[in-house]
Amino acid sequence: MSYPSDNVLAVSTILAPHTITTVNVNGIRAASGKGMLPWLAATEADIVCLQETRATDAQLHTALAPALDEGWQIVSAEPAAKGRNGVAVLSRKPADAVRIGHGDDEFADAGRYIEADFGDVTVASLYLPSGEAQTPKQDEKERFMESFAAYLDSVAAQATAAGRDLVVCGDWNIAHTERDLKNWKSNRKSSGFLPNEREWLGNLLAPEAAWVDVVRQLHPDVDGPYSWWSYRGKAFDNDAGWRIDYQITTRGIAARAKEARVERAAAYDQRWSDHAPVTVHYR
């Protein structure tokens, strides 16, 4: 299976992941001081995908030092822009190989995409641009979406041919349907719920396409489960959230997804990010 060749790191230990978590940490240094480290010590996940670390590799290692001392392995894509973006993959054992970026030169050093191989499964951490309607930020988001969709088409075809599976975890910054956003009526002109964004994701997840939203597969007829709530107002208390954190997979491993949950904090003051971890068990 071929991928972009930049920043390849080869290691030898193989791990077939069974439990995968994704979470936007909203700044790893803040999250590690507010409760992420105890959560990480208690999780049953084999692999944890992180987004929006907002840290250099050195800062990331410092913030996660207690977890790394306990044996967690980490690979990361630090952002060129200080204090923005940043993605990483934590795992119980080292990955076989690691690649940064999806082949688009514009975003090569943006810290928005990293993927790691574990046996016959590739696990990726994605932080898709958030955008802002009718601004250059939205233009940037749509350029990313265009090249990323082409990349996903390519790697899905290669995976099928090679008998491999992919799990693309992350903050996709798009609520796909009305069930994925509590206040959808008032957000119809907001980035993250624009018609063209929803169509883009719908095309990716079409019945004849290669990709599956495994949380929605396991929870087909419910609102949510939401994974992000604004810190403002009573959004968290009222569960006025967005479901924008996905595990989108190729069909082979989607069939192995048996349980999915959002690890929503018990109370507002127990949150260590404005996102909650999304965990899927693959058997």
Secondary structure in CASP SS format (residue, H / E / C, confidence):
PFRMAT SS
TARGET T0000
AUTHOR 0000-0000-0000
METHOD secondary structure of the structure
MODEL  1
M C 1.00
S C 1.00
Y C 1.00
P C 1.00
S C 1.00
D C 1.00
N C 1.00
V C 1.00
L E 1.00
A E 1.00
V C 1.00
S C 1.00
T C 1.00
I C 1.00
L C 1.00
A C 1.00
P C 1.00
H C 1.00
T E 1.00
I E 1.00
T E 1.00
T E 1.00
V E 1.00
N E 1.00
V C 1.00
N C 1.00
G C 1.00
I H 1.00
R H 1.00
A H 1.00
A H 1.00
S H 1.00
G H 1.00
K H 1.00
G C 1.00
M H 1.00
L H 1.00
P H 1.00
W H 1.00
L H 1.00
A H 1.00
A H 1.00
T C 1.00
E C 1.00
A C 1.00
D C 1.00
I E 1.00
V E 1.00
C E 1.00
L E 1.00
Q E 1.00
E C 1.00
T C 1.00
R C 1.00
A C 1.00
T C 1.00
D H 1.00
A H 1.00
Q H 1.00
L H 1.00
H H 1.00
T H 1.00
A H 1.00
L C 1.00
A H 1.00
P H 1.00
A H 1.00
L H 1.00
D H 1.00
E C 1.00
G C 1.00
W C 1.00
Q E 1.00
I E 1.00
V E 1.00
S E 1.00
A E 1.00
E C 1.00
P C 1.00
A C 1.00
A C 1.00
K C 1.00
G C 1.00
R C 1.00
N C 1.00
G C 1.00
V E 1.00
A E 1.00
V E 1.00
L E 1.00
S E 1.00
R C 1.00
K C 1.00
P C 1.00
A C 1.00
D C 1.00
A E 1.00
V E 1.00
R E 1.00
I E 1.00
G C 1.00
H C 1.00
G C 1.00
D C 1.00
D H 1.00
E H 1.00
F H 1.00
A C 1.00
D C 1.00
A C 1.00
G C 1.00
R C 1.00
Y E 1.00
I E 1.00
E E 1.00
A E 1.00
D E 1.00
F E 1.00
G C 1.00
D C 1.00
V E 1.00
T E 1.00
V E 1.00
A E 1.00
S E 1.00
L E 1.00
Y E 1.00
L C 1.00
P C 1.00
S C 1.00
G C 1.00
E C 1.00
A C 1.00
Q C 1.00
T C 1.00
P H 1.00
K H 1.00
Q H 1.00
D H 1.00
E H 1.00
K H 1.00
E H 1.00
R H 1.00
F H 1.00
M H 1.00
E H 1.00
S H 1.00
F H 1.00
A H 1.00
A H 1.00
Y H 1.00
L H 1.00
D H 1.00
S H 1.00
V H 1.00
A H 1.00
A H 1.00
Q H 1.00
A H 1.00
T H 1.00
A H 1.00
A H 1.00
G C 1.00
R C 1.00
D E 1.00
L E 1.00
V E 1.00
V E 1.00
C E 1.00
G E 1.00
D E 1.00
W C 1.00
N C 1.00
I C 1.00
A C 1.00
H C 1.00
T C 1.00
E H 1.00
R H 1.00
D H 1.00
L E 1.00
K C 1.00
N C 1.00
W C 1.00
K H 1.00
S H 1.00
N H 1.00
R C 1.00
K C 1.00
S C 1.00
S C 1.00
G C 1.00
F C 1.00
L C 1.00
P H 1.00
N H 1.00
E H 1.00
R H 1.00
E H 1.00
W H 1.00
L H 1.00
G H 1.00
N H 1.00
L H 1.00
L C 1.00
A C 1.00
P C 1.00
E C 1.00
A C 1.00
A C 1.00
W E 1.00
V E 1.00
D E 1.00
V H 1.00
V H 1.00
R H 1.00
Q H 1.00
L H 1.00
H C 1.00
P C 1.00
D C 1.00
V C 1.00
D C 1.00
G C 1.00
P C 1.00
Y C 1.00
S C 1.00
W E 1.00
W C 1.00
S C 1.00
Y C 1.00
R C 1.00
G C 1.00
K C 1.00
A C 1.00
F C 1.00
D C 1.00
N C 1.00
D C 1.00
A C 1.00
G C 1.00
W E 1.00
R C 1.00
I C 1.00
D E 1.00
Y E 1.00
Q E 1.00
I E 1.00
T E 1.00
T E 1.00
R H 1.00
G H 1.00
I H 1.00
A H 1.00
A C 1.00
R C 1.00
A E 1.00
K E 1.00
E E 1.00
A E 1.00
R E 1.00
V E 1.00
E C 1.00
R C 1.00
A C 1.00
A C 1.00
A C 1.00
Y H 1.00
D H 1.00
Q H 1.00
R C 1.00
W C 1.00
S C 1.00
D C 1.00
H E 1.00
A C 1.00
P C 1.00
V E 1.00
T E 1.00
V E 1.00
H E 1.00
Y E 1.00
R C 1.00
END
